[in-house]
């Protein structure tokens, strides 16, 4: 199945301070791009749509994507700055949206119409446009900007994903419960109940594994179990995009 993913592109910058030492780790970021790259590494036929600026951040991100043989044809280079996400000691410090705030450039004839993965990182015009199209399967992570869905009519076959706070603002089918696991309707899977140190990015990994499992026809419980398991593993590792570090440990079918 072909997967069209729509979301933001960020350069993620993680600063870790311990006593007299400071470590800075940079990686690709943006929920949409992280999910798309993870699904690509799992062997899916992925096309990603997002905006990137004309700057040094762009070069770092595109080099990383090309190293992973990731198709970049759907990425639009815009006049402006690439998004920058900065965290210090696993706490959000700042978000510079940059060209992510602009409308996506999409060749509608290239869209598969099979499976869409969408995040609310997009601007409202792009979000409305994509959600108005006909898809066989559609996953929507409502993220920290659920207000972007106000006044948008959602298709009946959509699967909405969010954490507990996001679910309170816009009811989701799948709810990420942090250390307490996750639920999909009446199917509930517990977590470790432990506070883990590096939680940023875990939600994107959860989405990646859950979407992969669902497309491979795993049942809800198994999909949740795998997503919770590897999201928790990622919380033990510094940095943002951790899929490559975990891939060899995964009991998943991969490329």
C-alpha positions in Angstrom: 0.0 0.0 0.0 1.3 3.5 -0.9 1.4 6.0 2.0 1.2 9.8 1.6 2.4 11.6 4.7 1.8 15.3 5.3 3.5 17.2 8.1 6.3 19.5 9.2 10.0 19.5 8.8 12.2 20.6 11.7 15.8 20.4 12.6 15.7 19.1 16.2 18.3 20.4 18.6 18.7 18.7 22.0 20.8 20.2 24.7 21.9 18.1 27.6 23.6 19.8 30.5 25.2 17.8 33.3 27.4 19.6 35.9 30.2 21.1 33.9 29.5 19.5 30.5 27.1 20.4 27.7 26.2 18.0 24.9 24.2 19.1 21.8 22.5 16.5 19.6 20.8 17.4 16.3 18.5 15.2 14.2 15.7 15.4 11.7 12.4 16.4 13.3 8.8 17.2 12.8 6.2 14.5 13.6 5.2 14.1 10.0 8.8 13.7 8.7 9.8 11.4 11.6 6.8 9.1 11.0 7.4 9.1 7.2 11.1 8.1 7.6 10.2 5.4 10.1 7.6 3.9 7.8 10.1 4.1 4.9 12.7 2.2 7.0 10.1 -0.5 7.7 9.8 -1.0 3.9 6.6 0.9 3.1 6.2 2.9 -0.2 6.2 6.4 1.3 5.9 9.9 -0.2 6.3 12.8 2.2 5.0 16.3 1.7 6.4 19.2 3.7 8.2 22.5 3.5 11.8 23.2 4.0 13.8 26.5 4.0 16.7 27.6 1.9 19.4 27.5 4.6 22.0 25.4 6.3 19.4 23.5 8.3 17.9 22.2 5.0 21.3 20.8 4.0 21.7 18.8 7.2 18.2 17.4 7.0 18.3 16.5 3.3 21.7 14.8 3.7 20.3 12.6 6.5 17.3 11.7 4.4 19.4 10.9 1.3 21.7 8.7 3.5 18.5 6.7 4.2 17.5 6.5 0.6 14.3 8.5 1.5 12.4 9.9 -1.4 12.4 13.7 -1.2 10.4 14.6 -4.3 7.4 15.8 -2.3 9.5 18.2 -0.2 9.1 21.9 -1.3 12.0 24.3 -0.8 10.5 27.6 0.2 12.1 31.1 0.6 12.6 31.4 4.4 14.0 29.4 7.3 13.6 25.7 8.0 11.8 25.0 11.3 13.9 24.6 14.4 12.8 22.7 17.5 15.0 23.2 20.6 14.8 21.2 23.9 17.1 21.4 26.9 17.3 18.4 29.2 14.2 16.9 27.5 12.1 20.0 28.2 10.8 22.1 25.3 12.7 25.4 25.1 11.5 26.9 21.8 9.8 26.2 18.5 10.5 28.2 15.3 7.9 27.1 12.7 9.6 28.8 9.8 8.3 27.8 6.4 6.1 25.1 8.0 3.5 27.9 8.4 3.2 28.2 4.7 0.8 26.2 2.4 2.0 22.9 1.1 2.8 22.6 -2.6 1.2 19.3 -3.8 0.9 17.8 -7.2 -2.6 16.3 -6.7 -2.1 13.8 -9.6 0.8 12.2 -7.7 -1.3 11.3 -4.6 -2.1 7.6 -4.3 -5.5 7.9 -2.7 -4.6 4.8 -0.7 -3.4 5.7 2.7 -2.8 9.2 4.2 -1.0 10.1 7.4 -1.6 13.7 8.5 -0.5 15.9 11.4 -1.8 19.2 12.6 1.6 20.7 12.1 0.2 22.0 8.7 -1.4 25.3 8.1 -5.2 25.3 8.0 -5.6 25.6 4.3 -3.4 22.6 3.6 -5.1 20.6 6.3 -8.6 21.3 4.9 -7.5 20.5 1.4 -5.9 17.1 2.3 -8.8 16.0 4.6 -11.3 16.8 1.8 -9.8 14.2 -0.5 -10.9 10.6 -0.7 -8.6 8.0 1.0 -8.9 4.3 1.6 -7.3 4.7 5.0 -6.5 7.8 6.9 -4.6 8.4 10.1 -4.6 11.8 11.8 -2.4 12.7 14.8 -4.0 15.7 16.3 -0.8 16.7 18.1 -0.4 19.8 20.3 -2.5 21.9 17.8 -6.0 20.3 17.9 -7.6 23.7 17.4 -6.5 23.5 13.8 -9.3 21.0 13.3 -12.0 23.5 14.3 -14.7 23.9 11.6 -13.2 21.1 9.5 -15.4 18.2 8.6 -13.5 14.9 9.1 -14.1 11.8 7.0 -15.9 8.9 8.6 -13.0 6.4 8.0 -10.4 8.5 9.8 -8.4 7.2 12.8 -7.5 10.0 15.2 -4.5 9.6 17.5 -3.6 11.9 20.4 -2.4 11.9 24.0 -4.7 12.3 27.1 -4.7 16.1 27.0 -5.3 16.3 23.3 -8.1 13.7 23.6 -9.9 16.1 26.0 -9.9 18.8 23.3 -10.8 16.5 20.3 -11.9 13.0 21.0 -9.5 10.4 19.6 -9.9 6.7 18.6 -6.4 5.9 19.9 -5.1 7.6 23.1 -1.5 7.6 24.2 -1.3 7.4 28.0 2.4 8.0 28.5 3.8 5.6 31.1 0.4 4.0 31.6 0.3 2.6 28.0 -2.4 3.3 25.4 -6.0 2.5 24.5 -7.9 2.0 21.3 -11.6 2.1 22.1 -12.2 -0.6 24.7 -8.8 -2.2 24.1 -6.3 -1.1 26.7 -2.6 -1.9 27.0 -0.7 -1.0 30.1 2.7 0.6 30.2 5.7 0.4 32.6 4.1 2.9 35.0 7.7 4.4 35.2 8.8 7.9 34.6 11.4 7.6 31.8 14.0 10.4 31.1 13.8 11.1 27.3 10.2 11.3 26.3 10.4 13.8 23.4 9.8 12.0 20.1 8.3 8.9 21.7 4.8 9.8 20.4 6.1 9.9 16.8 7.7 6.4 17.2 4.4 5.2 18.7 2.5 6.4 15.7 5.0 4.8 13.3 4.8 1.3 14.9 1.0 1.6 15.3 0.4 2.5 11.7 2.8 -0.1 10.4 1.1 -2.8 12.6 -2.3 -1.8 11.4 -1.4 -1.8 7.8 0.0 -5.3 8.3 -3.4 -6.4 9.6 -2.3 -6.9 13.2 -5.2 -6.6 15.6 -5.7 -3.6 17.9 -4.1 -5.2 21.0 -1.0 -6.4 19.2 -0.6 -3.0 17.4 -0.9 -1.2 20.8 1.5 -3.6 22.5 4.2 -3.1 19.9 3.7 0.7 19.8 3.9 1.0 23.6 6.9 -1.3 23.9 9.1 0.6 21.4 7.9 4.0 22.5 9.0 3.2 26.0 12.4 1.8 24.7 12.9 5.1 22.9 12.4 7.0 26.2 15.7 5.5 27.5 17.7 7.1 24.7 18.8 10.7 24.2 18.0 12.6 21.0 15.0 12.9 18.8 14.7 10.4 15.9 15.6 7.1 17.6 14.1 4.6 15.1 17.4 3.6 13.6 18.8 2.9 17.1 15.9 0.6 17.9 15.4 -1.0 14.5 17.7 -4.0 15.1 15.8 -4.8 18.3 12.4 -4.8 16.8 10.5 -8.0 16.1 8.8 -6.3 13.2 9.0 -7.1 9.5 11.4 -4.5 8.1 13.2 -3.8 4.8 
